[in-house]
Amino acid sequence: MKQGIHPEYRPVVFRDLSADFAFLTRSTITSDKTVEWEDGHTYPVVDVDVSSASHPFYTGRSRVLDTAGRVEKFRQRYGITAPEETR
């Protein structure tokens, strides 16, 4: 590995403000803001819009949008009924 070309890999706090959730991990991202963590040390903090605490897939609040099949949706949209022999 070449020396001096890689960013510094250090502990960083990622904070999801919408879910009031934060976690400490390691990253190369930089930030001017800092926060005092539970262990008493001060770490850079990065505010994120979505995390596992607020994403609908991970929280179980996701909705299934396609409940009808494609053929049924086509027939509803264009008013086409099924032929007599398939009813």
N, C-alpha and C positions, 0 to 999 in steps of 0.2 A: 504494500500500500504506500502511496506517496504521502509524505508528511506535509502537513499544513494546508491541505486542500479540502479537508472534510469539515463539515460544521460540527460544533460542539454538541454532544449527546448528553443531556442532563435531565434531572427530574423536572416535570412541569405539571401544573394542576389544570385540568380542563373542567370548566364550570358551565353547566346548563342552567341558565337563569329561569327559564320557564318552568322547570321541574324542581328547582331548588336542590340540585344534585351536583356533586363535584367528585372527581377522582384524580388520584395522583398516579402518573405514569412517567415514562421516559420518552423524550422527543428532542428533535433538533429545532423545533419552532421557537421563534423569539417573541418576546412581549415586553412592553415597558411597564405593565401593571404587575404588581406582586400581591401575594396573599400569605398570611400566616396559617400554616397547616396545623392539623391536630397534634403533630409531634413537636410543635414549637419552632420549627424551622420556617424560613420565608422562601417561597418558591415563585417563579413567574406564573401568571395565570392567563389562560386563554378562554374567552367566553365563546361558547358555541350555541348555535340555534337549535340543534337537535342532537340528542344523545339517546342511549338505550333506555333512559328513564322517561323520555317524552315521545319517542318514535312510535307510531301506531302499531307497527308490526311487532315490536317487542313488548308493548304494553297490553296487547290483545284487544285494542280498540279499533282495529282495522275492519273495514266493511268489504264484503264481496259485492262488486258492482254488477257483474255479469251473472245474473241468476237464471235467465232464460238462455237457451241455446241460440246459435246464430240463425238457424232456419226459422225459429219462432220469432225472433226479433225482426227478421226480414219480412215475414208474413204480417206482423203487426204494423210495421212501418208502411208497407205498400198495399195493405188490405187484400192480400191474396189468400184465398182459402185453400185447404188441401183438396185434392181430387176426391170424388165420391168413393172410389175403390180403396183408398187408404184410410178412410174414416172408420 
